[in-house]
Amino acid sequence: MEKTVLNVQGMSCGHCEKAVKSALGELDGVQNVDVSLKDGKVEVEFDSSKATVAAMKDAIEDQGYDVV
Amino acid sequence: MEKTVLNVQGMSCGHCEKAVKSALGELDGVQNVDVSLKDGKVEVEFDSSKATVAAMKDAIEDQGYDVV
């Protein structure tokens, strides 16, 4: 299991948190997602044989947020 | 048909806008809802024989926002 922290801009409320969590949760290999709205950070635990950070970025950007 | 403008605090993003619109839209007698996120204003056209402003406030507060 690996861990990465993504910096995400534009998450403003609990709905945004849910949208990001849910989009990441749908990716194969993603085990756990922690969102800090205040810090704009998303911590993801994942199986690197299945999930990629690039796919996570895509999933977040598809929800309308920027990964910086 | 009547019109009222509610001042709503805490709406921060498109998800919030949708949540408020949808909660108001479920009320009997509500015809049209316009949300301005920037101004924190929600304009509602409604049939006053069916819908009340009190019910609208309740519906918005149930979504987690304050009507001031």
Backbone of each chain as nested JSON, in Angstrom:
{
  "chains": [
    {"id": "A", "residues": [
      {"number": 1, "name": "MET", "atoms": {"N": [0.834, -1.206, 0.0], "CA": [0.0, 0.0, 0.0], "C": [0.871, 1.259, 0.0]}},
      {"number": 2, "name": "GLU", "atoms": {"N": [0.528, 2.195, -0.836], "CA": [1.263, 3.471, -0.863], "C": [0.357, 4.606, -0.431]}},
      {"number": 3, "name": "LYS", "atoms": {"N": [0.975, 5.743, -0.223], "CA": [0.208, 6.9, 0.185], "C": [0.667, 8.121, -0.61]}},
      {"number": 4, "name": "THR", "atoms": {"N": [-0.263, 8.939, -1.046], "CA": [0.115, 10.181, -1.712], "C": [-0.763, 11.309, -1.187]}},
      {"number": 5, "name": "VAL", "atoms": {"N": [-0.254, 12.518, -1.247], "CA": [-1.053, 13.677, -0.859], "C": [-1.164, 14.599, -2.065]}},
      {"number": 6, "name": "LEU", "atoms": {"N": [-2.393, 14.851, -2.476], "CA": [-2.637, 15.731, -3.621], "C": [-3.098, 17.094, -3.12]}},
      {"number": 7, "name": "ASN", "atoms": {"N": [-2.613, 18.142, -3.754], "CA": [-3.079, 19.491, -3.438], "C": [-4.189, 19.861, -4.409]}},
      {"number": 8, "name": "VAL", "atoms": {"N": [-5.359, 20.098, -3.861], "CA": [-6.54, 20.298, -4.705], "C": [-7.128, 21.688, -4.434]}},
      {"number": 9, "name": "GLN", "atoms": {"N": [-7.323, 22.435, -5.51], "CA": [-7.902, 23.775, -5.365], "C": [-9.38, 23.785, -5.703]}},
      {"number": 10, "name": "GLY", "atoms": {"N": [-10.129, 24.541, -4.936], "CA": [-11.522, 24.774, -5.295], "C": [-12.539, 23.997, -4.484]}},
      {"number": 11, "name": "MET", "atoms": {"N": [-12.061, 23.139, -3.591], "CA": [-13.028, 22.427, -2.739], "C": [-13.481, 23.39, -1.644]}},
      {"number": 12, "name": "SER", "atoms": {"N": [-14.772, 23.655, -1.599], "CA": [-15.22, 24.697, -0.673], "C": [-16.168, 24.208, 0.41]}},
      {"number": 13, "name": "CYS", "atoms": {"N": [-16.72, 23.041, 0.247], "CA": [-17.742, 22.634, 1.226], "C": [-17.84, 21.112, 1.316]}},
      {"number": 14, "name": "GLY", "atoms": {"N": [-18.706, 20.653, 2.178], "CA": [-18.875, 19.221, 2.371], "C": [-19.301, 18.485, 1.112]}},
      {"number": 15, "name": "HIS", "atoms": {"N": [-20.061, 19.183, 0.244], "CA": [-20.448, 18.554, -1.019], "C": [-19.22, 18.283, -1.877]}},
      {"number": 16, "name": "CYS", "atoms": {"N": [-18.295, 19.245, -1.884], "CA": [-17.075, 19.091, -2.673], "C": [-16.261, 17.915, -2.132]}},
      {"number": 17, "name": "GLU", "atoms": {"N": [-16.173, 17.859, -0.823], "CA": [-15.441, 16.771, -0.177], "C": [-16.008, 15.415, -0.6]}},
      {"number": 18, "name": "LYS", "atoms": {"N": [-17.338, 15.324, -0.548], "CA": [-18.005, 14.075, -0.942], "C": [-17.744, 13.735, -2.395]}},
      {"number": 19, "name": "ALA", "atoms": {"N": [-17.794, 14.756, -3.256], "CA": [-17.613, 14.527, -4.692], "C": [-16.217, 13.966, -4.963]}},
      {"number": 20, "name": "VAL", "atoms": {"N": [-15.219, 14.54, -4.302], "CA": [-13.839, 14.094, -4.511], "C": [-13.639, 12.697, -3.924]}},
      {"number": 21, "name": "LYS", "atoms": {"N": [-14.136, 12.516, -2.714], "CA": [-14.006, 11.203, -2.07], "C": [-14.634, 10.108, -2.913]}},
      {"number": 22, "name": "SER", "atoms": {"N": [-15.816, 10.408, -3.385], "CA": [-16.558, 9.408, -4.132], "C": [-15.897, 9.108, -5.475]}},
      {"number": 23, "name": "ALA", "atoms": {"N": [-15.386, 10.133, -6.138], "CA": [-14.715, 9.916, -7.431], "C": [-13.459, 9.069, -7.239]}},
      {"number": 24, "name": "LEU", "atoms": {"N": [-12.704, 9.353, -6.187], "CA": [-11.488, 8.568, -5.943], "C": [-11.832, 7.151, -5.495]}},
      {"number": 25, "name": "GLY", "atoms": {"N": [-12.884, 7.039, -4.704], "CA": [-13.289, 5.737, -4.195], "C": [-13.7, 4.773, -5.292]}},
      {"number": 26, "name": "GLU", "atoms": {"N": [-14.094, 5.339, -6.431], "CA": [-14.511, 4.473, -7.545], "C": [-13.337, 3.88, -8.306]}},
      {"number": 27, "name": "LEU", "atoms": {"N": [-12.149, 4.424, -8.064], "CA": [-10.97, 3.904, -8.773], "C": [-10.53, 2.583, -8.156]}},
      {"number": 28, "name": "ASP", "atoms": {"N": [-10.239, 1.65, -9.018], "CA": [-9.731, 0.354, -8.58], "C": [-8.387, 0.549, -7.878]}},
      {"number": 29, "name": "GLY", "atoms": {"N": [-8.242, -0.03, -6.706], "CA": [-6.968, 0.049, -5.999], "C": [-6.895, 1.151, -4.961]}},
      {"number": 30, "name": "VAL", "atoms": {"N": [-7.868, 2.062, -4.964], "CA": [-7.879, 3.112, -3.937], "C": [-8.529, 2.564, -2.676]}},
      {"number": 31, "name": "GLN", "atoms": {"N": [-7.779, 2.649, -1.568], "CA": [-8.241, 2.031, -0.325], "C": [-8.861, 3.014, 0.636]}},
      {"number": 32, "name": "ASN", "atoms": {"N": [-8.255, 4.196, 0.728], "CA": [-8.712, 5.141, 1.733], "C": [-8.456, 6.565, 1.25]}},
      {"number": 33, "name": "VAL", "atoms": {"N": [-9.42, 7.442, 1.507], "CA": [-9.29, 8.834, 1.07], "C": [-9.621, 9.747, 2.248]}},
      {"number": 34, "name": "ASP", "atoms": {"N": [-8.703, 10.677, 2.507], "CA": [-8.915, 11.665, 3.564], "C": [-8.856, 13.052, 2.946]}},
      {"number": 35, "name": "VAL", "atoms": {"N": [-9.899, 13.834, 3.135], "CA": [-9.925, 15.171, 2.544], "C": [-9.827, 16.218, 3.649]}},
      {"number": 36, "name": "SER", "atoms": {"N": [-8.899, 17.148, 3.498], "CA": [-8.886, 18.321, 4.359], "C": [-9.297, 19.523, 3.528]}},
      {"number": 37, "name": "LEU", "atoms": {"N": [-10.527, 19.966, 3.75], "CA": [-11.056, 21.109, 3.006], "C": [-10.214, 22.345, 3.266]}},
      {"number": 38, "name": "LYS", "atoms": {"N": [-9.908, 22.536, 4.558], "CA": [-9.226, 23.758, 4.987], "C": [-7.863, 23.884, 4.309]}},
      {"number": 39, "name": "ASP", "atoms": {"N": [-7.154, 22.76, 4.245], "CA": [-5.808, 22.788, 3.687], "C": [-5.787, 22.506, 2.188]}},
      {"number": 40, "name": "GLY", "atoms": {"N": [-6.929, 22.124, 1.63], "CA": [-6.949, 21.775, 0.216], "C": [-6.097, 20.555, -0.083]}},
      {"number": 41, "name": "LYS", "atoms": {"N": [-6.093, 19.623, 0.84], "CA": [-5.259, 18.432, 0.651], "C": [-6.108, 17.157, 0.654]}},
      {"number": 42, "name": "VAL", "atoms": {"N": [-5.72, 16.238, -0.206], "CA": [-6.407, 14.949, -0.288], "C": [-5.359, 13.85, -0.143]}},
      {"number": 43, "name": "GLU", "atoms": {"N": [-5.494, 13.066, 0.904], "CA": [-4.54, 11.995, 1.168], "C": [-5.162, 10.683, 0.713]}},
      {"number": 44, "name": "VAL", "atoms": {"N": [-4.444, 9.953, -0.096], "CA": [-4.99, 8.718, -0.664], "C": [-4.069, 7.545, -0.365]}},
      {"number": 45, "name": "GLU", "atoms": {"N": [-4.631, 6.501, 0.179], "CA": [-3.907, 5.231, 0.324], "C": [-4.334, 4.324, -0.819]}},
      {"number": 46, "name": "PHE", "atoms": {"N": [-3.35, 3.768, -1.498], "CA": [-3.719, 3.004, -2.691], "C": [-2.725, 1.877, -2.966]}},
      {"number": 47, "name": "ASP", "atoms": {"N": [-3.203, 0.962, -3.731], "CA": [-2.39, -0.153, -4.205], "C": [-1.796, 0.255, -5.555]}},
      {"number": 48, "name": "SER", "atoms": {"N": [-0.464, 0.472, -5.568], "CA": [0.15, 1.045, -6.765], "C": [0.213, 0.056, -7.93]}},
      {"number": 49, "name": "SER", "atoms": {"N": [-0.157, -1.194, -7.67], "CA": [-0.219, -2.131, -8.795], "C": [-1.541, -1.97, -9.543]}},
      {"number": 50, "name": "LYS", "atoms": {"N": [-2.475, -1.241, -8.927], "CA": [-3.785, -1.064, -9.57], "C": [-4.099, 0.401, -9.895]}},
      {"number": 51, "name": "ALA", "atoms": {"N": [-3.789, 1.29, -8.975], "CA": [-4.176, 2.691, -9.169], "C": [-2.948, 3.556, -9.427]}},
      {"number": 52, "name": "THR", "atoms": {"N": [-3.129, 4.597, -10.222], "CA": [-2.037, 5.539, -10.48], "C": [-2.443, 6.93, -10.008]}},
      {"number": 53, "name": "VAL", "atoms": {"N": [-1.419, 7.718, -9.676], "CA": [-1.683, 9.09, -9.26], "C": [-2.292, 9.879, -10.426]}},
      {"number": 54, "name": "ALA", "atoms": {"N": [-1.87, 9.562, -11.627], "CA": [-2.433, 10.253, -12.795], "C": [-3.933, 10.015, -12.9]}},
      {"number": 55, "name": "ALA", "atoms": {"N": [-4.366, 8.795, -12.624], "CA": [-5.803, 8.493, -12.677], "C": [-6.552, 9.25, -11.575]}},
      {"number": 56, "name": "MET", "atoms": {"N": [-5.903, 9.397, -10.42], "CA": [-6.532, 10.158, -9.323], "C": [-6.715, 11.613, -9.714]}},
      {"number": 57, "name": "LYS", "atoms": {"N": [-5.664, 12.171, -10.316], "CA": [-5.742, 13.569, -10.755], "C": [-6.882, 13.742, -11.752]}},
      {"number": 58, "name": "ASP", "atoms": {"N": [-6.957, 12.831, -12.699], "CA": [-8.032, 12.899, -13.697], "C": [-9.397, 12.855, -13.021]}},
      {"number": 59, "name": "ALA", "atoms": {"N": [-9.54, 11.948, -12.058], "CA": [-10.835, 11.773, -11.399], "C": [-11.236, 13.053, -10.66]}},
      {"number": 60, "name": "ILE", "atoms": {"N": [-10.253, 13.687, -10.024], "CA": [-10.544, 14.926, -9.284], "C": [-10.872, 16.054, -10.255]}},
      {"number": 61, "name": "GLU", "atoms": {"N": [-10.095, 16.134, -11.329], "CA": [-10.325, 17.208, -12.303], "C": [-11.672, 17.037, -13.008]}},
      {"number": 62, "name": "ASP", "atoms": {"N": [-12.078, 15.795, -13.185], "CA": [-13.399, 15.541, -13.782], "C": [-14.526, 16.093, -12.907]}},
      {"number": 63, "name": "GLN", "atoms": {"N": [-14.26, 16.229, -11.612], "CA": [-15.263, 16.79, -10.706], "C": [-15.22, 18.313, -10.689]}},
      {"number": 64, "name": "GLY", "atoms": {"N": [-14.285, 18.88, -11.426], "CA": [-14.241, 20.337, -11.543], "C": [-13.231, 21.028, -10.64]}},
      {"number": 65, "name": "TYR", "atoms": {"N": [-12.293, 20.265, -10.077], "CA": [-11.282, 20.867, -9.198], "C": [-9.912, 20.769, -9.849]}},
      {"number": 66, "name": "ASP", "atoms": {"N": [-9.027, 21.666, -9.446], "CA": [-7.677, 21.654, -9.993], "C": [-6.721, 20.966, -9.038]}},
      {"number": 67, "name": "VAL", "atoms": {"N": [-5.914, 20.072, -9.583], "CA": [-4.844, 19.452, -8.803], "C": [-3.564, 20.198, -9.152]}},
      {"number": 68, "name": "VAL", "atoms": {"N": [-2.921, 20.745, -8.129], "CA": [-1.762, 21.612, -8.417], "C": [-0.454, 20.999, -7.935]}}
    ]},
    {"id": "B", "residues": [
      {"number": 1, "name": "MET", "atoms": {"N": [-49.059, 34.64, -8.65], "CA": [-47.662, 34.274, -8.371], "C": [-46.965, 35.393, -7.601]}},
      {"number": 2, "name": "GLU", "atoms": {"N": [-46.273, 35.022, -6.578], "CA": [-45.5, 36.009, -5.819], "C": [-44.011, 35.75, -5.97]}},
      {"number": 3, "name": "LYS", "atoms": {"N": [-43.239, 36.703, -5.482], "CA": [-41.786, 36.55, -5.552], "C": [-41.173, 36.971, -4.224]}},
      {"number": 4, "name": "THR", "atoms": {"N": [-40.195, 36.221, -3.765], "CA": [-39.478, 36.628, -2.559], "C": [-37.99, 36.425, -2.775]}},
      {"number": 5, "name": "VAL", "atoms": {"N": [-37.193, 37.2, -2.067], "CA": [-35.75, 37.013, -2.126], "C": [-35.255, 36.678, -0.724]}},
      {"number": 6, "name": "LEU", "atoms": {"N": [-34.612, 35.522, -0.6], "CA": [-34.08, 35.088, 0.686], "C": [-32.567, 35.308, 0.704]}},
      {"number": 7, "name": "ASN", "atoms": {"N": [-32.076, 35.755, 1.84], "CA": [-30.625, 35.896, 2.012], "C": [-30.099, 34.646, 2.698]}},
      {"number": 8, "name": "VAL", "atoms": {"N": [-29.246, 33.939, 1.992], "CA": [-28.794, 32.63, 2.473], "C": [-27.278, 32.66, 2.665]}},
      {"number": 9, "name": "GLN", "atoms": {"N": [-26.838, 32.266, 3.848], "CA": [-25.409, 32.225, 4.148], "C": [-24.856, 30.812, 4.032]}},
      {"number": 10, "name": "GLY", "atoms": {"N": [-23.666, 30.706, 3.486], "CA": [-22.964, 29.431, 3.516], "C": [-22.954, 28.673, 2.198]}},
      {"number": 11, "name": "MET", "atoms": {"N": [-23.653, 29.207, 1.201], "CA": [-23.605, 28.529, -0.105], "C": [-22.274, 28.898, -0.763]}},
      {"number": 12, "name": "SER", "atoms": {"N": [-21.469, 27.892, -1.059], "CA": [-20.126, 28.2, -1.543], "C": [-19.829, 27.695, -2.946]}},
      {"number": 13, "name": "CYS", "atoms": {"N": [-20.637, 26.796, -3.456], "CA": [-20.265, 26.206, -4.752], "C": [-21.51, 25.714, -5.495]}},
      {"number": 14, "name": "GLY", "atoms": {"N": [-21.269, 25.182, -6.669], "CA": [-22.382, 24.701, -7.482], "C": [-23.191, 23.595, -6.841]}},
      {"number": 15, "name": "HIS", "atoms": {"N": [-22.52, 22.776, -6.013], "CA": [-23.246, 21.727, -5.296], "C": [-24.251, 22.347, -4.334]}},
      {"number": 16, "name": "CYS", "atoms": {"N": [-23.825, 23.409, -3.661], "CA": [-24.701, 24.095, -2.705], "C": [-25.906, 24.67, -3.448]}},
      {"number": 17, "name": "GLU", "atoms": {"N": [-25.611, 25.273, -4.579], "CA": [-26.677, 25.858, -5.39], "C": [-27.706, 24.798, -5.768]}},
      {"number": 18, "name": "LYS", "atoms": {"N": [-27.204, 23.658, -6.203], "CA": [-28.1, 22.554, -6.584], "C": [-28.916, 22.065, -5.398]}},
      {"number": 19, "name": "ALA", "atoms": {"N": [-28.263, 21.938, -4.243], "CA": [-28.947, 21.429, -3.051], "C": [-30.105, 22.349, -2.663]}},
      {"number": 20, "name": "VAL", "atoms": {"N": [-29.85, 23.651, -2.717], "CA": [-30.887, 24.614, -2.345], "C": [-32.009, 24.622, -3.391]}},
      {"number": 21, "name": "LYS", "atoms": {"N": [-31.614, 24.651, -4.65], "CA": [-32.613, 24.652, -5.724], "C": [-33.512, 23.433, -5.635]}},
      {"number": 22, "name": "SER", "atoms": {"N": [-32.877, 22.299, -5.417], "CA": [-33.634, 21.062, -5.416], "C": [-34.556, 20.977, -4.196]}},
      {"number": 23, "name": "ALA", "atoms": {"N": [-34.076, 21.434, -3.035], "CA": [-34.919, 21.4, -1.839], "C": [-36.129, 22.318, -2.01]}},
      {"number": 24, "name": "LEU", "atoms": {"N": [-35.922, 23.478, -2.588], "CA": [-37.044, 24.395, -2.798], "C": [-37.987, 23.87, -3.877]}},
      {"number": 25, "name": "GLY", "atoms": {"N": [-37.402, 23.274, -4.897], "CA": [-38.205, 22.763, -6.008], "C": [-39.167, 21.659, -5.585]}},
      {"number": 26, "name": "GLU", "atoms": {"N": [-38.838, 21.001, -4.487], "CA": [-39.709, 19.924, -4.0], "C": [-40.936, 20.45, -3.26]}},
      {"number": 27, "name": "LEU", "atoms": {"N": [-40.925, 21.732, -2.935], "CA": [-42.071, 22.291, -2.211], "C": [-43.236, 22.539, -3.168]}},
      {"number": 28, "name": "ASP", "atoms": {"N": [-44.398, 22.149, -2.738], "CA": [-45.604, 22.38, -3.53], "C": [-45.818, 23.894, -3.671]}},
      {"number": 29, "name": "GLY", "atoms": {"N": [-46.042, 24.354, -4.892], "CA": [-46.328, 25.768, -5.11], "C": [-45.122, 26.59, -5.521]}},
      {"number": 30, "name": "VAL", "atoms": {"N": [-43.916, 26.009, -5.402], "CA": [-42.727, 26.741, -5.842], "C": [-42.558, 26.561, -7.35]}},
      {"number": 31, "name": "GLN", "atoms": {"N": [-42.489, 27.696, -8.046], "CA": [-42.477, 27.643, -9.51], "C": [-41.089, 27.818, -10.097]}},
      {"number": 32, "name": "ASN", "atoms": {"N": [-40.321, 28.706, -9.5], "CA": [-39.023, 29.009, -10.098], "C": [-38.042, 29.45, -9.011]}},
      {"number": 33, "name": "VAL", "atoms": {"N": [-36.805, 28.985, -9.133], "CA": [-35.795, 29.322, -8.128], "C": [-34.54, 29.803, -8.847]}},
      {"number": 34, "name": "ASP", "atoms": {"N": [-34.069, 30.966, -8.424], "CA": [-32.827, 31.523, -8.974], "C": [-31.839, 31.724, -7.841]}},
      {"number": 35, "name": "VAL", "atoms": {"N": [-30.665, 31.129, -7.957], "CA": [-29.676, 31.255, -6.889], "C": [-28.515, 32.113, -7.37]}},
      {"number": 36, "name": "SER", "atoms": {"N": [-28.152, 33.119, -6.583], "CA": [-26.909, 33.842, -6.82], "C": [-25.932, 33.498, -5.699]}},
      {"number": 37, "name": "LEU", "atoms": {"N": [-24.979, 32.657, -6.044], "CA": [-23.973, 32.235, -5.063], "C": [-23.199, 33.432, -4.549]}},
      {"number": 38, "name": "LYS", "atoms": {"N": [-22.798, 34.283, -5.483], "CA": [-21.929, 35.42, -5.166], "C": [-22.598, 36.341, -4.155]}},
      {"number": 39, "name": "ASP", "atoms": {"N": [-23.891, 36.578, -4.368], "CA": [-24.608, 37.521, -3.503], "C": [-25.269, 36.817, -2.319]}},
      {"number": 40, "name": "GLY", "atoms": {"N": [-25.266, 35.495, -2.312], "CA": [-25.962, 34.777, -1.249], "C": [-27.452, 35.035, -1.274]}},
      {"number": 41, "name": "LYS", "atoms": {"N": [-27.991, 35.139, -2.462], "CA": [-29.426, 35.423, -2.581], "C": [-30.147, 34.317, -3.355]}},
      {"number": 42, "name": "VAL", "atoms": {"N": [-31.353, 34.017, -2.899], "CA": [-32.175, 33.016, -3.563], "C": [-33.529, 33.656, -3.863]}},
      {"number": 43, "name": "GLU", "atoms": {"N": [-33.844, 33.744, -5.141], "CA": [-35.096, 34.372, -5.558], "C": [-36.08, 33.256, -5.902]}},
      {"number": 44, "name": "VAL", "atoms": {"N": [-37.249, 33.327, -5.303], "CA": [-38.23, 32.259, -5.487], "C": [-39.548, 32.833, -5.987]}},
      {"number": 45, "name": "GLU", "atoms": {"N": [-40.044, 32.27, -7.059], "CA": [-41.404, 32.585, -7.524], "C": [-42.322, 31.48, -7.045]}},
      {"number": 46, "name": "PHE", "atoms": {"N": [-43.403, 31.863, -6.424], "CA": [-44.244, 30.824, -5.822], "C": [-45.714, 31.223, -5.777]}},
      {"number": 47, "name": "ASP", "atoms": {"N": [-46.531, 30.222, -5.642], "CA": [-47.97, 30.39, -5.485], "C": [-48.244, 30.456, -3.979]}},
      {"number": 48, "name": "SER", "atoms": {"N": [-48.629, 31.644, -3.512], "CA": [-48.741, 31.847, -2.06], "C": [-49.953, 31.131, -1.453]}},
      {"number": 49, "name": "SER", "atoms": {"N": [-50.805, 30.56, -2.308], "CA": [-51.89, 29.755, -1.751], "C": [-51.393, 28.356, -1.4]}},
      {"number": 50, "name": "LYS", "atoms": {"N": [-50.194, 28.018, -1.878], "CA": [-49.653, 26.672, -1.614], "C": [-48.359, 26.703, -0.802]}},
      {"number": 51, "name": "ALA", "atoms": {"N": [-47.453, 27.607, -1.146], "CA": [-46.142, 27.606, -0.49], "C": [-46.01, 28.81, 0.44]}},
      {"number": 52, "name": "THR", "atoms": {"N": [-45.26, 28.622, 1.522], "CA": [-44.998, 29.729, 2.437], "C": [-43.506, 29.996, 2.509]}},
      {"number": 53, "name": "VAL", "atoms": {"N": [-43.168, 31.237, 2.838], "CA": [-41.754, 31.593, 2.985], "C": [-41.148, 30.817, 4.152]}},
      {"number": 54, "name": "ALA", "atoms": {"N": [-41.946, 30.576, 5.19], "CA": [-41.445, 29.799, 6.335], "C": [-41.017, 28.391, 5.9]}},
      {"number": 55, "name": "ALA", "atoms": {"N": [-41.813, 27.778, 5.036], "CA": [-41.469, 26.435, 4.552], "C": [-40.192, 26.476, 3.713]}},
      {"number": 56, "name": "MET", "atoms": {"N": [-40.028, 27.562, 2.96], "CA": [-38.793, 27.703, 2.155], "C": [-37.58, 27.818, 3.062]}},
      {"number": 57, "name": "LYS", "atoms": {"N": [-37.724, 28.64, 4.111], "CA": [-36.604, 28.792, 5.054], "C": [-36.249, 27.441, 5.675]}},
      {"number": 58, "name": "ASP", "atoms": {"N": [-37.27, 26.717, 6.083], "CA": [-37.02, 25.394, 6.668], "C": [-36.275, 24.496, 5.691]}},
      {"number": 59, "name": "ALA", "atoms": {"N": [-36.731, 24.497, 4.444], "CA": [-36.129, 23.615, 3.434], "C": [-34.654, 23.965, 3.231]}},
      {"number": 60, "name": "ILE", "atoms": {"N": [-34.348, 25.254, 3.233], "CA": [-32.954, 25.68, 3.038], "C": [-32.12, 25.335, 4.268]}},
      {"number": 61, "name": "GLU", "atoms": {"N": [-32.689, 25.571, 5.43], "CA": [-31.952, 25.273, 6.667], "C": [-31.712, 23.777, 6.829]}},
      {"number": 62, "name": "ASP", "atoms": {"N": [-32.656, 22.988, 6.357], "CA": [-32.466, 21.53, 6.387], "C": [-31.256, 21.098, 5.56]}},
      {"number": 63, "name": "GLN", "atoms": {"N": [-30.896, 21.908, 4.579], "CA": [-29.723, 21.595, 3.758], "C": [-28.431, 22.081, 4.402]}},
      {"number": 64, "name": "GLY", "atoms": {"N": [-28.559, 22.758, 5.533], "CA": [-27.356, 23.174, 6.246], "C": [-26.944, 24.628, 6.045]}},
      {"number": 65, "name": "TYR", "atoms": {"N": [-27.844, 25.429, 5.509], "CA": [-27.519, 26.84, 5.29], "C": [-28.379, 27.722, 6.186]}},
      {"number": 66, "name": "ASP", "atoms": {"N": [-27.877, 28.911, 6.465], "CA": [-28.633, 29.835, 7.299], "C": [-29.364, 30.866, 6.443]}},
      {"number": 67, "name": "VAL", "atoms": {"N": [-30.629, 31.051, 6.768], "CA": [-31.406, 32.115, 6.118], "C": [-31.42, 33.297, 7.087]}},
      {"number": 68, "name": "VAL", "atoms": {"N": [-30.947, 34.432, 6.627], "CA": [-30.792, 35.568, 7.554], "C": [-31.759, 36.712, 7.216]}}
    ]}
  ]
}
